[in-house]
Amino acid sequence: MSISPLSDLAFNKFLKLESAGGIVLMVTAALAMIVANSPANLYYNLLLDTPVSLQIGGLEIAKPLLLWINDGLMAIFFFLVGLELKRELVEGELSDPKNIVLPVIGAVGGMLFPALIYLYFNHDDPVSAAGWAIPAATDIAFALGILSLLGSRVPISLKIFLTSLAIFDDIGAIVIIAIFYTSNVSLIALMIALACLPLLYIFNKRGVDSRSPYLFVGAIMWVCMLKSGVHATLAGVLLAAFIPMYGKNSDQNGHSLLKEWEHDLHSVVAFLVLPVFAFANAGIDLRGVPLEVMLHDVPVGVALGLIVGKQVGIFVLCGFAIKLGITSLPKGMSWGGLYGVSALCGVGFTMSLFIGSLAFEETGVNLLFDERLGIIVGSLISGAIGYLVLNFSLAKTSTV
């Protein structure tokens, strides 16, 4: 995995931002837990249940504040994910096929094994089984935040592997949401949303590098996705796919709409969108909760999926691929580093909470406490294991 000095500099700048965002995310999640387990819990729930409506003529969108956060703010997050993915595939680290093989294999193992472990505990209950994808997700901001605590000892190849694996993990999550977590589909609204795609394609082919046309069409597509029953956050990913890397004015001034948008949104997502989402979704009241509730199959399946499934799935499949000669261990990364990153990917937090809200919102059974408990416990333990393994591995490497 060869890295140019310029690429190294840009990637480190990106990681510093993501790492700081991960630390803010941890603090916000901890604050949510403190508030939820204090007398302020009543006001916390009232805030999230506050009805918010937007109406233009006969078109009305009325949701509690929590769903505006999950459906609206998270669409911005997925838009940024789409922008990052497109840039990486066009001219980033993932533009070289050799750099794709190992993180793709790791992402497959890191999604398959946790899902199987979860289903082992919940296969006999159709309602609980709907949460099979919850432990399959990785929170890149949280994981990088923990990785940043190890300082400059972390090799760039390890950071790139973690980030690349998380990107492909996000792709898998997007596919899962699109296929498995959609409500009753309104064909009219869906057709209007899909009709936006040819218009975005024309903008792209003509090199339109103004934000306004994309924002206008993207907003229409988001509303139609919301009304269609297909999850509205997917509109963010679809819009990102049509943002041009270079527009009609690129030759004159080097302007890149995609890169500028990505740059502008990083701080917004890292320091506003994800912390707000974490504060709204991580608060669970543990007061007076009996032990048998904590040991329910849902939290146990989620926690073990994140703790055991992630590290086993990623490390074992990557190990087989390397031993079989399909790919190789990136330069500067040890087997201990690979195992540490595999464990660190068990920090599922943001994406796991998001998928959990989709998995159980239509069942009519309140399992949100169960899945949140499993996510928090599994993410905390995975983060601790990943940190300790990497700290030991990197210390051993530096003394060799």
Secondary structure, DSSP 8 states (H G I E B T S, - for coil): ----HHHHHHHHHHHHHHHHHHHHHHHHHHHHHHHHTSTTHHHHHHHHT-EEEEEETTEEEEEEHHHHIIIIIHHHHHHHHHHHHHHHHHHSGGGSGGGTHHHHHHHHHHHHHHHHHHHHHHTT-HHHHTTTTGGG---HHHHHHHHHTTGGGS-HHHHHHHHHHHHHHHHHHHHHHHHHS--S--HHHHHHHHHHHHHHHHHHHTT---HHHHHHHHHHHHHHHHHHSS-TTHHHHHHHHTS-SS-TTHHHH---HHHHHHHHHHHHIIIIIHHHHHHHHS----TT--HHHHTSHHHHHHHHIIIIIHHHHHHHHHHHHHHTTSS---TT--HHHHHHHHHHTT--HHHHHHHHHHHHTTSSS--HHHHHHHHHHHHHHHHHHHHHHHHHHHHHHHH-
